[in-house]
Amino acid sequence: MSTTDNKEVRKNIEATIDSFLRAYEDGREANDPSIINRVVTPDCTRQLLPASLCEALGVPPEFLMSNDLYEKLFADDLALGGVYNTTPRHLVIDVEARRAAVSTTGDFKYHDGEVIALEFAFTFYFNDDGTKISKAIEVADSNAVLKMAAKARAHAESSVSTASGKGAGAKNSDDIDLSETG
């Protein structure tokens, strides 16, 4: 591959990562969860790490999320709030391997005003020209994700209690599967 080709692929990878990260905020602004999949291949998979977080959420560590599942989880998040202030840091690109890594910080702001600080580290695999992500590995801040899952569960339990006419203190442990919440 020529130096010119490498430069073009690098530019594509940088633009793809930027679009991927902006999709969390763009999806919130448009209230459109499909935006989350705008720069991924149709067969892209996402893996959440560390394994201890997966186990705490009730999913196996090797669990891979499809685009459809990730979009559903993102839609669930949008019902509660959204991502703001995403800041990428420490971007590393390996053009020849068609891979990149980046860490990010940001905030998840709930409609009720609560804010949870977020930190993630991503590893991306790209198609040949660097314009689409074919695999994303997401290493998440376990504390933040577990807080988000607990808040989602509380919201779901509250919604079920209200819909079924139960008192505010009533809870159903089967109302939500943590593997289905973001």
C-alpha positions as CSV (number, residue, x, y, z in Angstrom):
1,M,0.0,0.0,0.0
2,S,1.3,3.4,-0.9
3,T,1.9,6.2,1.5
4,T,-0.9,8.2,-0.2
5,D,-3.3,5.2,0.4
6,N,-2.2,5.0,4.0
7,K,-2.8,8.7,4.5
8,E,-6.3,8.4,3.0
9,V,-7.2,5.3,5.1
10,R,-5.9,7.1,8.2
11,K,-8.1,10.2,7.4
12,N,-11.1,7.8,6.9
13,I,-10.4,6.0,10.2
14,E,-10.2,9.4,12.1
15,A,-13.5,10.6,10.5
16,T,-15.2,7.3,11.2
17,I,-14.2,7.3,14.9
18,D,-15.3,10.9,15.2
19,S,-18.7,10.1,13.7
20,F,-19.0,7.0,15.9
21,L,-18.4,8.9,19.1
22,R,-20.6,11.8,18.0
23,A,-23.4,9.4,17.3
24,Y,-24.2,9.2,21.0
25,E,-24.9,12.9,21.2
26,D,-26.4,13.2,17.7
27,G,-28.8,10.4,18.5
28,R,-29.8,12.2,21.7
29,E,-30.3,15.5,19.9
30,A,-32.4,13.9,17.2
31,N,-34.1,11.4,19.6
32,D,-33.2,8.8,16.9
33,P,-31.6,5.6,18.2
34,S,-30.8,4.4,14.7
35,I,-28.0,7.0,14.5
36,I,-25.9,4.9,16.8
37,N,-25.3,2.4,13.9
38,R,-24.5,5.0,11.2
39,V,-20.8,4.0,10.7
40,V,-20.8,0.3,11.5
41,T,-21.0,-2.6,9.1
42,P,-24.3,-4.6,9.0
43,D,-22.6,-7.5,10.8
44,C,-20.7,-5.4,13.3
45,T,-20.5,-6.8,16.8
46,R,-19.9,-5.0,20.1
47,Q,-18.3,-6.5,23.1
48,L,-18.5,-5.0,26.6
49,L,-15.6,-5.4,29.0
50,P,-14.4,-6.0,31.7
51,A,-15.7,-9.5,32.3
52,S,-16.6,-8.6,35.9
53,L,-19.0,-5.9,34.6
54,C,-20.6,-8.4,32.2
55,E,-21.0,-10.8,35.1
56,A,-22.5,-8.1,37.3
57,L,-25.0,-7.3,34.5
58,G,-25.9,-11.0,34.2
59,V,-24.4,-11.6,30.8
60,P,-21.5,-13.9,29.9
61,P,-18.1,-12.2,29.4
62,E,-17.9,-13.3,25.8
63,F,-21.3,-11.9,25.0
64,L,-21.4,-10.0,21.7
65,M,-24.1,-7.4,20.9
66,S,-25.6,-7.1,17.4
67,N,-26.5,-3.7,15.9
68,D,-30.2,-4.3,16.6
69,L,-29.6,-5.1,20.3
70,Y,-27.2,-2.1,20.7
71,E,-29.8,0.2,19.1
72,K,-32.5,-1.1,21.5
73,L,-30.2,-0.5,24.5
74,F,-29.4,3.0,23.2
75,A,-33.2,3.7,22.8
76,D,-33.7,2.6,26.4
77,D,-31.0,5.0,27.4
78,L,-32.6,7.9,25.4
79,A,-35.8,7.3,27.3
80,L,-34.0,8.3,30.5
81,G,-31.5,10.9,29.2
82,G,-28.5,11.1,27.0
83,V,-24.8,11.6,26.5
84,Y,-23.2,15.0,26.6
85,N,-19.6,16.4,26.4
86,T,-17.9,13.4,24.8
87,T,-14.2,14.0,24.7
88,P,-11.9,11.6,22.9
89,R,-8.4,11.2,24.3
90,H,-5.3,9.1,23.5
91,L,-6.3,8.1,19.9
92,V,-4.0,5.4,18.4
93,I,-4.4,4.2,14.8
94,D,-2.8,1.2,13.2
95,V,-3.5,1.8,9.5
96,E,-2.0,-1.5,8.3
97,A,-4.0,-3.6,10.7
98,R,-7.2,-1.5,10.2
99,R,-7.5,-1.0,14.0
100,A,-7.7,1.9,16.4
101,A,-8.1,2.6,20.0
102,V,-9.3,5.7,21.9
103,S,-10.4,6.5,25.4
104,T,-13.3,8.9,26.1
105,T,-14.9,10.9,28.9
106,G,-18.3,12.4,28.9
107,D,-21.5,12.7,30.9
108,F,-24.8,10.9,30.9
109,K,-27.5,13.5,31.9
110,Y,-30.8,12.1,33.1
111,H,-34.1,13.9,32.4
112,D,-34.4,14.4,36.2
113,G,-31.1,16.3,36.3
114,E,-28.8,13.7,37.7
115,V,-25.4,13.4,35.9
116,I,-23.1,10.4,35.8
117,A,-19.6,10.9,34.6
118,L,-18.6,8.3,32.0
119,E,-15.2,6.9,30.9
120,F,-14.8,4.3,28.1
121,A,-11.9,2.9,26.2
122,F,-12.7,1.5,22.7
123,T,-10.9,-0.7,20.3
124,F,-12.2,-0.6,16.8
125,Y,-11.7,-2.9,13.8
126,F,-12.4,-1.4,10.3
127,N,-13.2,-2.4,6.8
128,D,-10.6,-2.0,4.1
129,D,-11.0,1.7,3.4
130,G,-11.6,2.7,7.1
131,T,-15.1,4.0,6.5
132,K,-17.0,1.4,8.6
133,I,-16.4,-0.3,11.9
134,S,-16.7,-4.0,11.8
135,K,-16.1,-4.7,15.5
136,A,-16.1,-2.5,18.6
137,I,-14.7,-3.6,22.0
138,E,-15.9,-1.2,24.7
139,V,-14.1,-1.2,28.1
140,A,-16.5,0.7,30.4
141,D,-16.3,2.3,33.8
142,S,-18.0,-0.4,35.8
143,N,-19.2,1.9,38.5
144,A,-20.9,4.3,36.0
145,V,-22.5,1.5,34.0
146,L,-23.8,-0.3,37.1
147,K,-25.3,3.0,38.4
148,M,-27.0,3.4,35.0
149,A,-28.3,-0.1,35.1
150,A,-29.7,0.4,38.6
151,K,-31.4,3.6,37.6
152,A,-32.9,1.9,34.5
153,R,-34.1,-0.9,36.6
154,A,-35.7,1.5,39.2
155,H,-37.3,3.4,36.3
156,A,-38.7,0.2,34.8
157,E,-40.0,-1.0,38.2
158,S,-41.6,2.4,38.8
159,S,-43.2,2.3,35.3
160,V,-44.6,-1.2,35.9
161,S,-45.9,-0.3,39.4
162,T,-47.6,2.8,38.0
163,A,-49.1,0.9,35.0
164,S,-50.4,-2.0,37.2
165,G,-51.7,0.3,39.9
166,K,-49.3,-1.1,42.5
167,G,-48.0,1.1,45.3
168,A,-44.8,3.0,44.9
169,G,-43.0,0.6,47.1
170,A,-44.0,-2.5,45.2
171,K,-41.2,-4.2,43.2
172,N,-41.0,-7.1,40.8
173,S,-37.6,-8.7,40.4
174,D,-38.6,-10.2,37.1
175,D,-39.6,-6.8,35.5
176,I,-36.2,-6.2,33.8
177,D,-33.3,-8.1,32.5
178,L,-30.1,-6.2,33.2
179,S,-28.6,-7.7,30.1
180,E,-31.2,-5.7,28.2
181,T,-30.4,-2.3,29.8
182,G,-27.6,0.1,29.0
